């Protein structure tokens, strides 16, 4: 890109397509490394990146309403400079829900969920050939910049209805998910992964419990919910769960059926009995202040 002819050619082509067609979204991908980056006999990896920023700036200036996504899997183009210039990131071409649980949790330490592309993929993942329920795929995608990574026309009516359910659920929770404070709750069992988002005023929260593998211990332990107002009372209830939830064991914790009311301090210090889930499944819990 330090070669002006190359830079101008790329901009001219982008300008042509964006001006000619009703394009509203660009996925800026790159699926190979730069080989021997140099210009005029000088190492130029950094300058190549800076010119990339300039190219995006020119496109953004002329087409401010076009959404631009930068890609991690192709080119490692996720950094704080490109965050100033693009609308979202694509963390990985691997959209296997189990793999994405770890990928997205790791990314969340550095970037907010509203810029993290997270899609519901096929029940048979193209990367790993694992098969996952729609509940696990839907809840894994829920917390980020959600989308659907398949052709819905080819899916059956039941699967289409499930897509509609999780899209509606995301829209219902989006203002909380994309403005609240994220908590990655430590657990006694590494097979559990708990992620929650609490509103700034501590009036509500949403919690995802993911069962990544077989439980390490015979007792499920406690589910703690962090970030609430210690002195407030909260109503806690299940918002979404696996279809086979009640078939896993004879008795699940009663609060998962009837809900319960607990103080924020109790949620933080003691918690609730952790529900028992099959490996590679998840459930979603809603928390609402009642006083």
C-alpha positions in Angstrom: 0.0 0.0 0.0 3.0 2.3 0.1 3.0 2.1 -3.6 0.7 5.0 -4.6 -0.4 3.2 -7.8 -1.6 0.2 -5.7 -3.2 2.4 -3.1 -5.0 4.5 -5.6 -6.2 1.5 -7.6 -7.7 -0.1 -4.5 -9.5 3.2 -3.6 -10.7 3.7 -7.1 -12.2 0.2 -7.2 -13.9 0.6 -3.8 -15.2 4.0 -4.8 -16.6 2.5 -8.0 -18.5 -0.3 -6.4 -19.8 1.7 -3.5 -21.0 4.5 -5.8 -22.5 2.2 -8.4 -24.3 -0.3 -6.2 -26.4 -0.1 -3.1 -23.8 -1.6 -0.8 -24.3 -1.0 2.9 -21.7 -3.3 4.4 -18.0 -4.2 3.8 -16.2 -7.1 5.4 -12.5 -6.1 5.2 -10.8 -9.5 5.2 -7.4 -10.8 4.5 -6.6 -14.5 4.4 -2.8 -14.4 4.0 0.2 -12.8 5.6 2.2 -10.0 4.0 5.3 -11.7 2.5 8.6 -9.8 3.1 7.0 -6.4 3.8 9.4 -3.8 2.4 9.4 -0.7 0.3 12.4 1.0 -1.3 14.7 -1.4 0.5 13.3 -0.6 4.0 11.2 -2.8 6.3 7.6 -1.5 6.1 5.2 -3.6 8.1 4.2 -0.7 10.3 3.9 1.7 7.3 1.7 -0.9 5.5 -0.7 -0.8 8.5 -0.7 3.0 8.6 -1.5 3.1 4.9 -4.4 0.7 5.5 -5.8 3.1 8.1 -5.5 5.9 5.5 -7.4 3.8 2.9 -10.2 3.1 5.4 -10.3 6.8 6.3 -10.8 7.8 2.7 -13.6 5.2 2.2 -15.2 6.3 5.5 -15.1 10.0 4.6 -16.9 9.5 1.3 -19.3 6.8 2.4 -20.0 7.5 6.1 -23.2 5.3 6.1 -21.5 2.1 4.9 -20.7 -0.3 7.8 -17.2 -1.6 7.8 -16.1 -4.8 9.6 -12.5 -5.6 10.3 -11.4 -9.2 10.5 -9.2 -11.0 13.1 -9.0 -14.4 11.5 -7.8 -12.9 8.2 -4.9 -10.6 8.9 -5.2 -10.0 12.6 -6.8 -6.6 12.0 -8.2 -6.0 15.4 -6.5 -3.1 17.3 -7.6 0.1 18.9 -6.7 2.3 15.9 -8.9 0.3 13.6 -11.6 0.4 16.3 -11.8 4.2 15.6 -12.6 3.6 12.0 -14.8 0.5 11.8 -18.2 -0.5 13.2 -17.4 -4.1 14.3 -14.8 -6.9 14.4 -15.0 -10.5 13.3 -13.3 -12.5 16.0 -12.8 -15.8 14.1 -14.2 -17.7 11.1 -14.8 -20.5 13.6 -18.4 -20.0 14.7 -18.7 -23.3 16.5 -20.6 -22.3 19.7 -18.3 -24.2 22.0 -15.2 -22.6 20.5 -16.8 -19.2 20.4 -17.5 -19.4 24.2 -13.7 -19.1 24.8 -12.9 -16.9 21.8 -15.5 -14.3 22.8 -14.7 -14.4 26.5 -11.1 -13.7 25.7 -11.9 -10.9 23.3 -14.2 -9.3 25.9 -11.2 -8.4 28.1 -10.1 -5.9 25.4 -13.1 -4.8 23.4 -16.8 -4.2 24.2 -19.4 -6.7 23.1 -21.2 -4.3 20.8 -18.3 -4.4 18.3 -17.8 -8.2 18.5 -19.4 -10.0 15.6 -21.2 -13.1 17.0 -23.4 -15.2 14.7 -25.7 -18.1 15.0 -24.3 -20.8 12.7 -25.5 -24.0 11.3 -26.3 -26.9 13.7 -23.5 -28.7 11.9 -20.5 -26.4 12.2 -18.4 -26.1 9.0 -15.2 -25.8 11.0 -15.4 -28.6 13.6 -18.3 -30.8 12.5 -19.8 -30.5 16.0 -23.6 -30.4 16.2 -25.1 -28.0 18.7 -28.7 -27.1 19.8 -30.2 -23.9 18.7 -30.3 -22.8 22.4 -26.5 -23.1 22.8 -25.9 -21.4 19.4 -28.4 -18.7 20.1 -27.2 -17.8 23.6 -23.6 -17.9 22.6 -24.2 -15.3 19.9 -26.6 -13.2 22.1 -24.1 -11.0 23.9 -22.2 -9.6 20.9 -23.1 -7.8 17.7 -25.5 -10.6 16.7 -26.1 -12.1 13.3 -27.0 -15.3 11.5 -24.2 -17.1 9.6 -26.2 -19.3 7.1 -28.9 -19.2 4.5 -32.2 -19.2 6.4 -34.2 -20.1 3.3 -32.7 -23.6 3.4 -33.7 -24.2 7.0 -36.9 -25.9 8.1 -39.8 -24.0 9.7 -38.8 -25.0 13.2 -35.3 -23.7 12.8 -36.6 -20.4 11.3 -38.9 -19.9 14.3 -35.9 -20.5 16.6 -33.8 -17.9 14.7 -36.7 -15.4 15.1 -36.9 -16.2 18.8 -33.2 -15.4 19.4 -33.2 -12.3 17.2 -36.2 -11.0 19.2 -34.5 -11.9 22.5 -31.3 -10.0 21.4 -33.4 -7.0 20.5 -35.2 -7.1 23.8 -31.9 -7.2 25.8 -29.6 -5.2 23.4 -29.8 -1.9 25.3 -28.6 -3.7 28.5 -26.1 -5.9 26.8 -24.4 -3.1 25.0 -24.4 -0.4 27.7 -24.0 -2.4 30.9 -21.0 -3.6 32.8 -19.7 -7.1 32.0 -18.7 -9.5 34.7 -16.8 -12.8 34.1 -17.7 -14.7 37.3 -15.2 -17.2 38.6 -16.6 -20.6 39.4 -15.6 -23.6 41.4 -15.7 -25.8 38.3 -13.9 -24.9 35.2 -16.5 -26.7 33.1 -18.9 -23.9 34.0 -18.6 -20.5 32.3 -20.6 -17.6 33.7 -20.9 -14.3 32.0 -23.2 -11.5 33.1 -24.0 -7.9 32.2 -25.3 -5.5 34.9 -27.0 -2.2 34.0 -25.2 1.0 35.1 -27.9 1.8 37.7 -27.8 -1.8 39.0 -31.6 -2.2 38.4 -31.2 -5.3 36.1 -28.8 -7.9 34.9 -28.7 -10.8 32.5 -26.6 -13.9 33.2 -25.5 -16.7 30.9 -24.5 -20.0 32.4 -22.6 -22.2 29.9 -21.8 -25.9 30.6 -18.7 -26.4 28.4 -17.8 -30.0 29.4 -18.8 -32.7 31.9 -18.9 -31.3 35.4 -15.6 -31.8 37.3 -17.4 -32.4 40.6 -20.5 -34.4 41.6 -22.1 -31.4 43.3 -22.8 -28.5 41.0 -21.7 -25.7 43.4 -23.2 -22.2 43.6 -23.9 -19.6 41.0 -22.8 -16.2 42.2 -24.0 -13.0 40.5 -21.7 -10.0 40.8 -22.1 -6.3 40.4 -25.6 -5.9 42.0 -26.6 -3.4 44.7 -25.9 -5.2 48.0 -28.8 -3.6 49.8 -31.4 -4.1 47.1 -33.7 -7.1 46.6 -33.8 -8.8 43.2 -36.2 -11.1 41.4 -34.3 -13.8 39.6 -35.8 -16.1 37.0 -34.9 -18.2 33.9 -35.3 -16.5 30.6 -34.1 -19.3 28.3 -32.9 -22.9 28.8 -32.2 -26.1 26.9 -35.2 -28.0 25.5 -34.2 -31.1 27.5 -33.6 -29.1 30.7 -36.0 -31.1 32.9 -34.9 -34.5 31.5 -31.3 -34.1 32.7 -32.0 -34.9 36.4 -35.1 -35.6 38.3 -35.0 -32.4 40.4 -33.4 -29.2 39.2 -33.0 -26.3 41.7 -36.5 -25.0 42.5 -35.6 -21.4 41.7 -35.1 -22.3 38.0 -38.8 -23.1 37.8 -40.5 -20.7 40.2 -37.9 -17.9 40.4 -36.8 -16.4 43.7 -36.0 -13.1 45.4 -32.6 -12.5 47.0 -30.5 -9.5 48.1 -27.7 -8.3 45.9 -25.3 -9.2 48.8 -26.6 -12.8 49.0 -26.2 -13.1 45.2 -22.6 -12.0 45.5 -21.5 -13.8 48.6 -23.5 -17.0 48.5 -25.4 -17.3 45.3 -27.9 -19.8 44.0 -27.6 -23.5 43.6 -26.0 -24.1 40.1 -28.4 -25.9 37.8 -27.3 -29.1 36.1 -26.8 -28.9 32.4 -25.6 -31.3 29.7 -22.2 -30.5 28.2 -22.2 -27.9 25.4 -25.5 -26.3 26.5 -26.4 -23.0 28.2 -29.2 -21.1 30.0 -30.0 -17.5 30.4 -31.1 -15.8 33.6 -32.8 -12.4 34.2 -32.3 -10.4 37.3 -34.6 -7.4 38.1 -34.6 -5.1 41.1 -37.9 -5.2 43.0 -37.2 -2.4 45.6 
